[in-house]
Amino acid sequence: MSRRRDQGEASGTDAAREASGAHPEGTASSGPERTADGHHVVVNGRRWLATDPGIPETLRQELVVELMGARRAVRSEGRGARQRVQDAKVALGERGEPWWEPPTEEGLRAREQATIRALLRHRAGKTICPSDVARALGGEQWRELMDGVRETARALADVGEITVRQKGEKVDLTTARGPVRLAPGPALKGLPEPGR
């Protein structure tokens, strides 16, 4: 099956899974059938990209909770919340390039951006560590992704979607040395209101 077909089918997983009552991440024992290779779940005879099994469990749970919140927001807020669903699905590996294939540079950057936005929304205004993003995408080889995650964070900071902080102060990621934290920026859309 071509990558384009996988991406197109994956865009409908929300409706198909909700209609079938399937577990959203496709990993529960009572969840939907999986293909033999584990790359897809099968719902009502259609194949959808399965969640990337390489995501550490704590981060996977955060992303699933964000996806569920995003789905509720679509029902109550409409189209404006759809980007939240998209980002959570891409971060989970359920949309975009197939997670089992070597990623392209463009695909990796898209997934890094989506993961940053999804984790920041889930944590509702708190900061995240760039290593959280690298761990979600790289598994045991997460350290190899850190430079790329920092580049992606710099690009998101340039457009105001995030701010970069060090010891509580806003810093420029181009010149900052040492550990930094990523915080929501003024241009980050879909940040849930406190208590939601």
C-alpha positions as CSV (number, residue, x, y, z in Angstrom):
1,M,0.0,0.0,0.0
2,S,1.4,3.4,-0.9
3,R,2.3,6.0,1.7
4,R,-0.3,8.4,0.2
5,R,-3.1,5.9,0.7
6,D,-2.0,5.3,4.3
7,Q,-2.0,9.0,5.0
8,G,-5.5,9.4,3.4
9,E,-7.0,6.6,5.4
10,A,-5.4,7.7,8.6
11,S,-7.3,11.0,8.4
12,G,-10.6,9.3,9.1
13,T,-9.6,7.3,12.2
14,D,-11.4,9.6,14.6
15,A,-14.8,8.9,13.2
16,A,-14.2,5.2,12.4
17,R,-12.9,4.4,15.8
18,E,-15.5,6.3,17.7
19,A,-18.2,4.7,15.6
20,S,-16.8,1.2,16.4
21,G,-16.1,1.9,20.0
22,A,-12.5,0.9,19.4
23,H,-9.8,1.9,21.8
24,P,-8.3,5.1,20.4
25,E,-4.7,4.1,20.3
26,G,-5.4,0.6,19.0
27,T,-3.4,-1.2,21.7
28,A,-6.0,-2.5,24.1
29,S,-6.5,-6.2,24.0
30,S,-10.2,-5.6,23.4
31,G,-9.3,-3.0,20.7
32,P,-9.6,-3.4,17.0
33,E,-7.9,-6.1,15.0
34,R,-4.3,-5.5,13.9
35,T,-2.6,-6.4,10.6
36,A,0.0,-9.2,11.0
37,D,2.8,-6.7,10.9
38,G,1.2,-4.5,13.6
39,H,1.4,-1.4,11.4
40,H,-2.3,-0.9,11.0
41,V,-5.5,-1.5,12.9
42,V,-8.5,-2.7,11.1
43,V,-11.9,-1.1,11.8
44,N,-15.0,-2.0,9.8
45,G,-12.8,-3.6,7.1
46,R,-10.6,-0.5,6.7
47,R,-7.0,-0.1,7.6
48,W,-5.7,2.8,9.7
49,L,-2.2,3.6,10.9
50,A,-1.6,2.1,14.3
51,T,0.1,4.1,17.1
52,D,3.8,4.0,17.1
53,P,4.8,1.3,19.6
54,G,8.2,3.0,20.2
55,I,6.6,5.9,22.2
56,P,7.4,5.5,25.9
57,E,4.2,4.6,27.8
58,T,4.1,7.8,29.9
59,L,4.4,10.0,26.9
60,R,2.0,7.9,24.9
61,Q,-0.6,8.3,27.6
62,E,-0.2,12.0,27.6
63,L,-0.7,12.2,23.9
64,V,-3.7,9.9,24.0
65,V,-5.3,12.1,26.7
66,E,-4.6,15.2,24.5
67,L,-6.2,13.4,21.6
68,M,-9.3,12.6,23.6
69,G,-9.5,16.2,24.8
70,A,-9.0,17.5,21.3
71,R,-11.9,15.3,20.1
72,R,-14.2,16.7,22.8
73,A,-13.1,20.2,21.8
74,V,-14.0,19.5,18.2
75,R,-17.6,18.6,19.3
76,S,-17.9,21.7,21.5
77,E,-15.7,24.3,19.6
78,G,-15.9,23.1,16.0
79,R,-13.3,23.5,13.3
80,G,-10.9,25.5,15.4
81,A,-10.0,22.5,17.5
82,R,-9.3,20.2,14.6
83,Q,-5.6,21.2,14.5
84,R,-5.4,19.8,18.1
85,V,-6.6,16.4,16.8
86,Q,-4.2,16.6,13.8
87,D,-1.2,17.3,16.0
88,A,-2.0,14.6,18.5
89,K,-2.5,12.0,15.7
90,V,0.7,13.0,14.0
91,A,2.6,12.8,17.4
92,L,1.2,9.4,18.0
93,G,2.3,8.2,14.5
94,E,-1.3,7.7,13.4
95,R,-1.0,10.3,10.7
96,G,1.8,11.3,8.5
97,E,4.7,9.2,7.4
98,P,4.6,5.5,8.5
99,W,6.5,5.2,11.7
100,W,8.1,1.9,10.8
101,E,9.9,3.4,7.8
102,P,13.0,5.7,7.9
103,P,11.6,9.2,8.2
104,T,12.3,11.9,5.7
105,E,13.6,15.2,7.1
106,E,10.3,16.9,6.3
107,G,8.3,14.1,8.0
108,L,10.5,14.1,11.1
109,R,10.2,17.9,11.5
110,A,6.4,17.7,11.1
111,R,6.2,15.0,13.8
112,E,8.5,17.0,16.1
113,Q,6.4,20.1,15.7
114,A,3.2,18.2,16.3
115,T,4.6,16.5,19.4
116,I,5.8,19.8,20.8
117,R,2.3,21.4,20.3
118,A,0.4,18.4,21.6
119,L,2.5,18.0,24.8
120,L,2.3,21.7,25.5
121,R,-1.5,21.7,25.1
122,H,-1.8,18.6,27.2
123,R,0.2,20.1,30.0
124,A,-2.0,23.2,29.8
125,G,0.5,26.0,30.0
126,K,3.4,24.2,31.7
127,T,6.7,23.7,30.1
128,I,8.1,20.6,28.4
129,C,11.7,19.5,28.0
130,P,13.0,19.0,24.4
131,S,14.1,15.5,25.5
132,D,10.4,14.6,25.9
133,V,9.9,15.2,22.2
134,A,13.0,13.3,21.3
135,R,12.0,10.4,23.5
136,A,8.6,10.2,21.9
137,L,10.1,9.9,18.5
138,G,13.4,8.2,18.9
139,G,12.9,5.5,21.5
140,E,16.3,4.3,22.8
141,Q,18.1,6.5,20.2
142,W,16.4,9.7,21.4
143,R,19.7,11.5,22.0
144,E,20.4,11.4,18.2
145,L,17.3,13.5,17.7
146,M,18.1,16.3,20.2
147,D,19.8,18.6,17.7
148,G,16.9,18.3,15.3
149,V,14.3,18.9,18.1
150,R,16.2,22.1,19.1
151,E,16.1,23.3,15.5
152,T,12.4,22.6,15.3
153,A,11.9,24.4,18.6
154,R,13.8,27.4,17.3
155,A,11.6,27.5,14.2
156,L,8.4,27.4,16.4
157,A,9.9,30.1,18.6
158,D,10.6,32.3,15.6
159,V,6.8,32.3,14.7
160,G,5.7,32.7,18.3
161,E,4.2,29.3,18.8
162,I,6.5,28.6,21.7
163,T,8.9,30.4,23.9
164,V,12.2,29.0,25.1
165,R,13.0,29.3,28.8
166,Q,16.1,28.8,30.9
167,K,15.9,29.1,34.7
168,G,12.5,30.8,34.2
169,E,13.8,33.5,31.8
170,K,13.0,33.7,28.1
171,V,16.1,33.0,26.0
172,D,17.1,32.7,22.4
173,L,17.7,29.1,21.5
174,T,20.3,30.1,19.0
175,T,22.6,31.3,21.7
176,A,21.4,29.5,24.8
177,R,23.7,26.8,26.2
178,G,22.6,24.0,28.5
179,P,19.2,22.7,29.4
180,V,16.1,24.7,28.3
181,R,12.4,24.3,28.6
182,L,9.7,24.9,26.0
183,A,6.6,26.9,26.9
184,P,3.5,27.9,25.0
185,G,3.9,31.1,22.9
186,P,1.3,33.7,22.1
187,A,0.7,32.2,18.6
188,L,0.0,28.6,19.9
189,K,-3.6,27.9,18.9
190,G,-5.8,25.4,20.7
191,L,-4.3,25.7,24.2
192,P,-7.0,24.5,26.5
193,E,-8.4,26.9,29.0
194,P,-7.5,26.1,32.6
195,G,-9.7,23.3,34.0
196,R,-10.6,21.8,30.6
